[in-house]
């Protein structure tokens, strides 16, 4: 079917449903008609961006103030209807009629839900800041009761409400001028969700806002509307912070107080001025939200003490993932330990780019991580790992990303000795690659019942017990320039996947689900064989475990 036939069929389908083309819109396919819901006809416009159906159409109410005046679930302040999300519904480009009818049917169902008050309060509560509407801001708040915060404006025009200086760094507000020009704001922390009940409208004036506040809480907040400023007040700011979001109002002040005594502006005066308000709706910006929103019911690494040994190919990619998952935040600490510098030969598979050439890897990684996460608690040690293993005894988790078997054995040996002496030891996570990046394997050592790192090899000569490489597969090494030694060539995909494996195991450990403790990812199917994930048992011939007398 050519494009002309598709357009004709598309138009005929919408016309048959009572819609007409909006000729004023030439860059999109916009049709105007009505949808029947809740025993009434609602005037709507449905707009398709293209006839490939790569995106769902938008549906907007044309006369929401007359036909749907209440605050409705799934309906924006401008009349836009949320009836489905891209990805939840896939339209078939080869079925024009069916795709159009599907969209209209979903839009009718969405309107029916929105217009039925049975669903109103709960569904509005789930998306309350969107229904409140107004100018957008971000917030990081942790106060209780009635307290004061400051409203900051970044140089690029974004707004942040907070009382935490760390949030300013995270938001990118470094200018002292921006900090000094912040506006004082009063905040109420509420214990229950904000919502609209049937018949309520969005506040348009301070009187409306006071009435809304009275309906959502039984407490009296007369003092909440007093605002004290050290300088001339041009606007008063008041916010409600609830479990389901933060919203507020801005009240322009027409007069300028002349004396310090008059700078305190009270509710009665503001009510008498009868000035309209500007509504403000917020989005969370606190670390807990940032690092846990996408964790799918898992805890992040926030609050943990984590040390990463090795900032090379695997460690560099892993370090970003760890901080992105909460490491070094919310009272936690993240330590980087490595004794090497970044050289040109590293860059093709390292997280860092050429601008960091010649820098210590730990310093360059810290610099890059703090650029993206400026409030992260990150420390560095630019020394040989073996000499500084005592620095790691106070960690919750030590991650060995060196990929150097000798060093991994040294780490394993040091903590095995401490364990035999009945001293506290952190959990250890080893991650390494096989072949030319053909497979990644990781071992968590957190329970003496299971294998240590050395237990993974047995026999003479020693061989890997869970080797993922095929018997005839070898490892190609390339001779480098004098002073660099030989190296194993592989691309960036392998260390990235190894880092992802290690991250998942760290998260599982943090959530009390460490099993299976040995996990394998095969990357090059030609040279590897499948290995089941497992909890490997100790072996009697292990020099570390045998010394322990187990």
C-alpha positions as CSV (number, residue, x, y, z in Angstrom):
1,X,0.0,0.0,0.0
2,X,1.5,3.3,-1.1
3,X,1.4,6.5,1.0
4,X,-1.6,8.0,-0.9
5,X,-3.7,4.9,-0.3
6,X,-2.7,4.9,3.4
7,X,-3.7,8.6,3.7
8,X,-7.1,8.0,2.1
9,X,-7.8,4.9,4.3
10,X,-6.7,6.8,7.4
11,X,-9.0,9.8,6.6
12,X,-11.9,7.6,5.7
13,X,-11.6,5.8,9.0
14,X,-11.7,9.0,11.1
15,X,-14.5,10.5,9.0
16,X,-16.6,7.4,9.6
17,X,-16.1,7.9,13.3
18,X,-17.4,11.5,13.0
19,X,-14.1,13.4,12.8
20,X,-13.1,16.2,10.4
21,X,-9.6,17.2,9.3
22,X,-8.3,20.4,10.9
23,X,-7.0,22.2,7.8
24,X,-5.2,24.8,9.8
25,X,-2.6,22.1,10.8
26,X,-0.4,21.2,7.9
27,X,2.5,19.6,9.6
28,X,0.4,16.9,11.3
29,X,-2.7,14.9,10.9
30,X,-5.1,16.6,13.3
31,X,-8.8,15.7,13.4
32,X,-11.6,17.3,15.4
33,X,-14.7,15.4,16.6
34,X,-16.4,14.1,19.7
35,X,-16.0,11.1,22.0
36,X,-18.9,9.7,23.9
37,X,-18.1,9.1,27.6
38,X,-20.1,9.2,30.9
39,X,-23.3,9.7,28.8
40,X,-22.1,12.9,27.3
41,X,-20.2,14.1,24.2
42,X,-16.8,15.6,24.7
43,X,-15.2,17.8,22.0
44,X,-11.7,16.6,21.3
45,X,-8.9,16.9,18.8
46,X,-6.8,13.8,18.0
47,X,-3.4,14.3,16.4
48,X,-1.2,11.8,14.7
49,X,2.4,12.8,14.1
50,X,2.8,10.5,11.1
51,X,1.1,7.5,9.4
52,X,3.9,5.1,10.4
53,X,2.3,5.0,13.9
54,X,5.7,5.2,15.5
55,X,4.1,7.2,18.3
56,X,0.6,7.2,19.9
57,X,-1.6,10.2,18.9
58,X,-2.3,13.0,21.3
59,X,-5.8,13.6,22.4
60,X,-6.9,17.0,23.9
61,X,-10.2,18.3,25.2
62,X,-11.2,21.4,23.3
63,X,-13.6,22.8,25.9
64,X,-12.5,21.3,29.2
65,X,-13.7,24.3,31.2
66,X,-17.3,23.7,30.0
67,X,-17.5,20.0,29.3
68,X,-15.2,18.7,32.1
69,X,-14.6,21.5,34.6
70,X,-13.5,19.3,37.5
71,X,-10.0,18.2,38.2
72,X,-9.9,14.8,36.4
73,X,-7.6,11.9,36.6
74,X,-5.4,11.4,33.5
75,X,-6.3,14.9,32.3
76,X,-3.6,17.7,32.2
77,X,-4.2,21.3,33.1
78,X,-4.3,22.1,29.4
79,X,-6.9,19.4,28.6
80,X,-4.4,16.7,27.3
81,X,-5.7,13.2,27.9
82,X,-3.3,10.5,29.0
83,X,-4.9,7.3,27.7
84,X,-1.9,5.1,27.1
85,X,1.9,5.3,27.0
86,X,4.3,4.7,24.1
87,X,5.6,1.2,24.5
88,X,2.5,0.0,26.3
89,X,0.5,0.0,23.1
90,X,2.1,-0.9,19.7
91,X,0.2,0.3,16.6
92,X,0.4,-1.8,13.5
93,X,1.5,0.3,10.5
94,X,0.1,-2.4,8.2
95,X,-3.4,-2.1,9.7
96,X,-4.4,1.5,9.3
97,X,-8.1,1.0,10.2
98,X,-7.4,-1.2,13.2
99,X,-4.7,1.1,14.6
100,X,-7.0,4.2,14.3
101,X,-9.9,2.4,15.9
102,X,-7.7,1.1,18.7
103,X,-6.6,4.6,19.6
104,X,-10.2,5.9,19.6
105,X,-11.3,3.1,21.8
106,X,-8.5,3.6,24.3
107,X,-9.2,7.4,24.3
108,X,-12.9,6.6,25.1
109,X,-11.9,4.3,27.9
110,X,-9.5,6.9,29.3
111,X,-12.2,9.6,29.2
112,X,-14.7,7.3,30.9
113,X,-12.3,6.6,33.7
114,X,-11.5,10.3,34.1
115,X,-15.1,11.4,34.2
116,X,-16.1,8.7,36.7
117,X,-15.6,10.1,40.2
118,X,-15.2,6.6,41.6
119,X,-11.6,6.7,40.4
120,X,-10.9,10.4,40.9
121,X,-9.1,10.9,44.2
122,X,-6.8,7.9,44.1
123,X,-5.7,8.3,40.5
124,X,-5.2,12.0,40.9
125,X,-3.1,11.4,44.0
126,X,-0.8,9.1,42.0
127,X,0.0,11.9,39.6
128,X,-0.8,15.0,41.7
129,X,1.9,17.5,40.7
130,X,0.7,17.1,37.1
131,X,-2.9,18.0,38.1
132,X,-1.8,20.9,40.2
133,X,0.0,22.4,37.2
134,X,1.9,25.6,36.9
135,X,5.6,26.4,36.6
136,X,8.0,23.5,37.1
137,X,10.7,23.2,39.8
138,X,12.8,20.5,41.4
139,X,13.0,19.8,45.2
140,X,15.2,18.1,47.7
141,X,13.5,18.4,51.1
142,X,13.7,16.5,54.4
143,X,12.2,18.9,57.0
144,X,9.3,18.1,59.3
145,X,6.3,20.2,60.3
146,X,6.5,23.9,59.2
147,X,9.9,25.0,58.2
148,X,11.8,27.3,55.8
149,X,13.7,26.4,52.7
150,X,15.2,28.5,49.8
151,X,14.1,28.7,46.2
152,X,17.2,28.8,43.9
153,X,17.4,29.7,40.2
154,X,20.2,28.3,38.1
155,X,21.9,30.3,35.4
156,X,20.0,28.4,32.7
157,X,16.6,29.1,34.3
158,X,15.8,25.9,36.3
159,X,14.4,26.2,39.8
160,X,15.4,24.2,42.9
161,X,13.7,24.2,46.3
162,X,16.0,22.9,49.1
163,X,17.6,23.5,52.5
164,X,20.6,21.2,51.7
165,X,23.8,22.7,50.3
166,X,24.8,19.3,48.8
167,X,21.7,19.6,46.6
168,X,23.0,22.8,45.1
169,X,26.2,21.1,43.9
170,X,24.2,18.2,42.5
171,X,21.9,20.6,40.6
172,X,24.9,22.6,39.3
173,X,24.4,25.8,41.2
174,X,27.9,27.0,41.9
175,X,27.5,30.8,41.5
176,X,27.6,32.7,44.8
177,X,25.3,35.3,43.2
178,X,22.7,32.6,42.6
179,X,23.0,31.4,46.2
180,X,22.6,34.9,47.6
181,X,19.6,35.7,45.4
182,X,17.6,32.7,46.6
183,X,14.1,33.3,47.7
184,X,12.9,32.4,51.2
185,X,10.0,29.9,51.2
186,X,7.8,28.4,53.8
187,X,7.1,24.6,53.6
188,X,4.6,22.4,55.3
189,X,5.4,18.7,55.5
190,X,2.2,16.6,55.4
191,X,1.8,13.0,56.3
192,X,-1.0,12.1,53.9
193,X,-1.2,12.3,50.1
194,X,-2.4,15.4,48.3
195,X,-5.4,15.0,46.0
196,X,-8.5,16.7,44.7
197,X,-11.9,15.5,45.7
198,X,-14.9,15.7,43.3
199,X,-16.0,19.2,42.7
200,X,-12.7,20.8,43.7
201,X,-10.9,23.2,41.3
202,X,-7.3,24.2,41.2
203,X,-6.5,27.3,43.3
204,X,-6.5,30.6,41.4
205,X,-6.1,32.9,44.4
206,X,-4.7,32.9,47.9
207,X,-8.2,32.4,49.3
208,X,-8.6,29.3,47.2
209,X,-5.2,28.0,48.4
210,X,-6.1,28.6,52.1
211,X,-9.4,26.8,51.5
212,X,-7.6,23.9,49.9
213,X,-5.1,23.7,52.8
214,X,-7.9,23.7,55.3
215,X,-9.5,20.7,53.5
216,X,-6.4,18.6,53.4
217,X,-5.4,19.1,57.1
218,X,-7.1,19.8,60.4
219,X,-4.2,21.7,61.8
220,X,-4.1,25.5,61.8
221,X,-1.3,27.1,59.9
222,X,-1.8,30.8,60.4
223,X,2.0,31.4,61.1
224,X,2.8,29.5,57.9
225,X,1.8,32.5,55.9
226,X,4.2,34.8,57.7
227,X,7.4,35.4,55.6
228,X,10.4,37.2,57.0
229,X,13.0,38.5,54.7
230,X,16.3,40.3,55.1
231,X,15.7,42.4,52.1
232,X,12.9,43.7,50.0
233,X,10.2,41.2,49.3
234,X,8.9,40.9,45.7
235,X,7.1,37.6,46.0
236,X,5.9,35.3,48.8
237,X,6.4,31.5,48.3
238,X,4.5,28.7,50.1
239,X,4.9,24.9,49.5
240,X,3.1,21.7,50.5
241,X,5.3,18.7,50.7
242,X,3.5,15.4,50.9
243,X,4.4,11.7,50.3
244,X,3.1,11.9,46.7
245,X,4.8,15.2,45.7
246,X,5.5,18.8,46.4
247,X,3.5,21.8,45.1
248,X,3.4,25.4,45.9
249,X,2.2,28.9,45.1
250,X,4.0,32.2,44.3
251,X,2.2,35.5,45.3
252,X,3.5,38.7,43.8
253,X,3.9,41.5,46.3
254,X,3.0,44.9,44.9
255,X,4.5,47.0,47.6
256,X,8.0,47.2,49.1
257,X,8.2,47.2,52.9
258,X,10.2,50.2,54.2
259,X,11.2,49.1,57.6
260,X,12.5,45.8,59.1
261,X,9.4,45.6,61.2
262,X,7.1,45.7,58.2
263,X,9.0,43.0,56.3
264,X,6.9,40.4,58.0
265,X,3.9,39.9,55.6
266,X,1.0,38.1,57.2
267,X,-2.0,36.1,55.9
268,X,-4.6,38.9,56.5
269,X,-2.7,41.4,54.5
270,X,-2.2,39.0,51.6
271,X,-5.8,38.1,51.6
272,X,-6.8,41.7,51.6
273,X,-4.6,42.4,48.6
274,X,-6.7,39.9,46.5
275,X,-3.7,39.1,44.3
276,X,-3.8,36.1,42.0
277,X,-1.3,33.3,42.6
278,X,1.0,31.3,40.4
279,X,0.9,27.6,41.0
280,X,4.2,25.7,41.1
281,X,4.6,21.9,40.7
282,X,7.7,19.9,41.6
283,X,9.7,16.9,40.7
284,X,11.8,15.0,43.3
285,X,15.6,15.6,43.2
286,X,16.7,13.9,46.4
287,X,19.4,11.1,46.4
288,X,17.0,8.4,47.5
289,X,14.7,9.1,44.5
290,X,17.6,9.4,42.0
291,X,19.3,6.2,43.0
292,X,16.3,4.0,43.9
293,X,13.6,5.0,41.4
294,X,14.8,2.5,38.8
295,X,15.9,-0.2,41.2
296,X,12.6,-2.3,40.8
297,X,12.0,-2.9,44.5
298,X,15.8,-3.3,45.2
299,X,17.8,-1.3,47.6
300,X,20.5,0.9,46.1
301,X,24.2,0.9,47.3
302,X,23.6,4.2,49.1
303,X,24.9,4.2,52.7
304,X,27.4,1.4,52.0
305,X,31.2,1.6,52.4
306,X,32.5,0.2,49.1
307,X,36.1,0.0,47.8
308,X,37.0,-0.6,44.2
309,X,40.5,-2.0,43.6
310,X,41.5,-1.4,40.0
311,X,40.4,1.5,37.8
312,X,41.4,-0.1,34.5
313,X,39.1,-1.3,31.8
314,X,36.6,-3.1,34.0
315,X,36.9,-0.9,37.0
316,X,36.4,2.4,35.1
317,X,33.1,1.3,33.7
318,X,32.1,-0.3,36.9
319,X,32.9,2.8,39.0
320,X,30.4,4.8,37.0
321,X,27.7,2.2,37.4
322,X,28.4,1.9,41.2
323,X,28.0,5.6,41.8
324,X,25.0,5.7,39.6
325,X,23.5,3.0,41.8
326,X,24.1,5.0,45.0
327,X,27.7,4.3,46.0
328,X,29.2,7.2,47.9
329,X,25.8,8.7,48.7
330,X,23.4,9.0,51.8
331,X,26.2,8.6,54.3
332,X,28.1,5.9,52.4
333,X,31.6,6.1,51.1
334,X,33.3,5.0,47.9
335,X,37.1,4.4,47.7
336,X,39.1,4.0,44.5
337,X,42.5,2.3,44.7
338,X,44.9,2.0,41.7
339,X,48.5,2.8,41.1
340,X,48.5,3.4,37.3
341,X,48.2,6.4,35.0
342,X,45.9,6.6,31.9
343,X,47.9,6.1,28.7
344,X,46.8,6.4,25.1
345,X,46.7,2.6,24.7
346,X,44.0,2.4,27.4
347,X,41.5,4.8,25.9
348,X,40.0,2.6,23.3
349,X,38.3,0.5,26.0
350,X,38.5,2.7,29.1
351,X,35.6,4.8,30.4
352,X,37.8,7.9,30.4
353,X,38.6,9.8,27.3
354,X,41.8,11.4,25.8
355,X,41.5,14.6,27.9
356,X,42.7,12.5,30.9
357,X,45.8,11.1,29.3
358,X,48.8,11.1,31.7
359,X,46.7,11.5,34.8
360,X,46.4,9.1,37.6
361,X,43.5,6.8,37.0
362,X,42.0,7.2,40.5
363,X,42.2,11.0,40.3
364,X,40.8,11.2,36.8
365,X,38.0,8.8,37.6
366,X,37.1,10.8,40.8
367,X,37.2,14.0,38.7
368,X,34.8,12.5,36.1
369,X,32.5,11.0,38.7
370,X,32.3,14.2,40.7
371,X,31.5,16.1,37.5
372,X,28.4,14.0,37.1
373,X,27.7,13.4,40.8
374,X,29.2,16.4,42.7
375,X,28.0,15.4,46.1
376,X,29.3,11.9,46.1
377,X,31.7,10.9,48.9
378,X,34.7,9.6,46.9
379,X,38.3,9.0,48.2
380,X,41.3,7.8,46.3
381,X,44.5,5.9,47.0
382,X,47.2,6.0,44.3
383,X,49.4,3.2,45.5
384,X,50.0,-0.5,45.1
385,X,46.9,-2.4,46.2
386,X,48.8,-5.1,48.2
387,X,50.6,-2.5,50.3
388,X,47.3,-0.8,51.2
389,X,45.0,-3.7,51.9
390,X,44.8,-2.7,55.6
391,X,42.9,0.4,54.3
392,X,40.1,-1.9,53.2
393,X,39.3,-3.8,56.4
394,X,36.6,-1.3,57.4
395,X,34.7,-1.6,54.1
396,X,31.4,-3.4,53.7
397,X,32.3,-4.6,50.2
398,X,35.7,-4.8,48.4
399,X,35.5,-5.2,44.7
400,X,38.6,-6.5,42.9
401,X,38.4,-5.4,39.3
402,X,42.1,-5.7,38.5
403,X,41.7,-8.8,36.4
404,X,45.2,-9.8,37.6
405,X,45.1,-13.3,39.1
406,X,48.2,-12.7,41.2
407,X,46.8,-9.6,42.8
408,X,43.4,-11.3,43.3
409,X,45.2,-14.1,45.1
410,X,46.9,-11.6,47.3
411,X,43.6,-9.9,48.3
412,X,42.1,-13.4,48.9
413,X,45.1,-14.4,51.1
414,X,45.1,-11.2,53.2
415,X,41.4,-11.5,54.2
416,X,41.7,-15.3,54.7
417,X,44.4,-14.7,57.3
418,X,42.1,-12.1,59.1
419,X,39.2,-14.5,59.0
420,X,41.3,-17.3,60.6
421,X,42.2,-14.8,63.3
422,X,38.5,-14.2,63.9
423,X,38.7,-10.6,62.8
424,X,36.0,-8.8,60.9
425,X,36.4,-8.9,57.1
426,X,34.4,-7.3,54.4
427,X,32.7,-9.2,51.6
428,X,34.8,-9.5,48.5
429,X,33.7,-9.5,44.9
430,X,36.2,-10.5,42.2
431,X,35.5,-9.8,38.5
432,X,37.7,-10.8,35.5
433,X,37.7,-11.7,31.8
434,X,38.7,-14.8,30.0
435,X,40.4,-15.0,26.6
436,X,40.3,-12.0,24.4
437,X,37.2,-10.7,26.2
438,X,35.4,-13.9,25.4
439,X,33.7,-14.3,28.8
440,X,33.3,-12.5,32.1
441,X,33.2,-14.3,35.4
442,X,32.7,-13.0,38.9
443,X,32.9,-14.5,42.4
444,X,31.4,-13.2,45.6
445,X,33.2,-14.3,48.8
446,X,31.0,-13.5,51.7
447,X,30.4,-16.9,53.5
448,X,33.2,-19.3,54.6
449,X,30.9,-22.2,53.7
450,X,31.6,-21.6,50.0
451,X,34.7,-21.3,47.8
452,X,37.3,-18.5,48.1
453,X,39.0,-17.2,45.0
454,X,41.8,-19.7,45.2
455,X,39.2,-22.6,45.4
456,X,38.4,-21.8,41.8
457,X,41.5,-23.6,40.7
458,X,42.6,-27.1,41.3
459,X,45.1,-29.7,40.0
460,X,48.7,-29.5,39.0
461,X,49.2,-27.5,36.9
462,X,46.2,-25.7,38.4
463,X,43.2,-25.2,36.1
464,X,40.0,-23.3,36.4
465,X,37.2,-25.4,37.8
466,X,34.5,-23.5,36.0
467,X,36.4,-22.5,32.9
468,X,34.0,-21.1,30.3
469,X,36.6,-21.4,27.4
470,X,36.5,-24.3,25.0
471,X,39.5,-26.7,25.3
472,X,41.0,-25.6,22.0
473,X,40.5,-21.9,22.6
474,X,43.5,-19.8,23.4
475,X,44.3,-16.2,24.4
476,X,46.1,-14.0,21.9
477,X,48.5,-11.5,23.4
478,X,50.0,-8.6,21.5
479,X,53.6,-7.4,22.0
480,X,53.5,-3.7,23.0
481,X,56.2,-1.2,23.1
482,X,59.1,-1.7,25.5
483,X,58.1,-0.7,29.0
484,X,54.4,-1.5,28.5
485,X,54.8,-5.3,28.3
486,X,52.4,-7.6,26.6
487,X,48.7,-7.0,26.7
488,X,45.5,-8.9,25.8
489,X,43.6,-7.1,23.0
490,X,39.8,-6.8,23.3
491,X,37.2,-4.1,22.7
492,X,35.1,-2.0,25.0
493,X,32.1,-4.4,25.0
494,X,33.8,-7.0,27.2
495,X,34.7,-4.7,30.2
496,X,31.3,-3.0,30.0
497,X,29.5,-6.3,30.2
498,X,31.8,-7.5,33.0
499,X,31.1,-4.3,34.9
500,X,27.4,-4.8,34.5
501,X,27.8,-8.4,35.9
502,X,29.7,-7.1,38.9
503,X,27.2,-4.3,39.5
504,X,24.3,-6.8,39.6
505,X,26.1,-9.0,42.0
506,X,26.9,-6.0,44.2
507,X,23.2,-5.0,44.2
508,X,22.1,-8.6,45.0
509,X,24.6,-8.7,47.9
510,X,23.3,-5.4,49.2
511,X,19.7,-6.8,49.1
512,X,20.6,-9.9,51.0
513,X,20.4,-12.2,47.9
514,X,24.1,-13.1,47.2
515,X,23.3,-16.5,45.5
516,X,24.6,-17.6,43.1
517,X,28.0,-16.5,44.1
518,X,29.8,-17.5,40.9
519,X,28.3,-16.1,37.7
520,X,29.5,-16.2,34.1
521,X,28.6,-14.3,31.0
522,X,29.8,-15.7,27.7
523,X,30.4,-13.0,25.0
524,X,32.3,-14.8,22.1
525,X,30.1,-17.9,21.4
526,X,32.8,-19.4,19.1
527,X,35.4,-19.8,21.8
528,X,33.2,-20.3,24.9
529,X,30.9,-22.9,26.4
530,X,27.9,-22.3,28.7
531,X,28.5,-22.4,32.5
532,X,25.7,-22.5,34.9
533,X,25.8,-20.0,37.8
534,X,26.4,-21.7,41.1
535,X,27.5,-21.5,44.7
536,X,30.9,-23.2,44.4
537,X,32.1,-25.5,47.2
538,X,35.5,-25.2,48.8
539,X,38.1,-27.8,47.8
540,X,40.3,-29.7,50.2
541,X,43.4,-28.9,48.2
542,X,42.9,-25.1,48.5
543,X,46.0,-23.7,50.3
544,X,43.9,-21.0,51.9
545,X,40.8,-23.0,53.0
546,X,43.0,-26.0,54.0
547,X,45.1,-23.7,56.3
548,X,41.9,-22.7,57.9
549,X,41.4,-26.2,59.1
550,X,38.0,-26.7,57.5
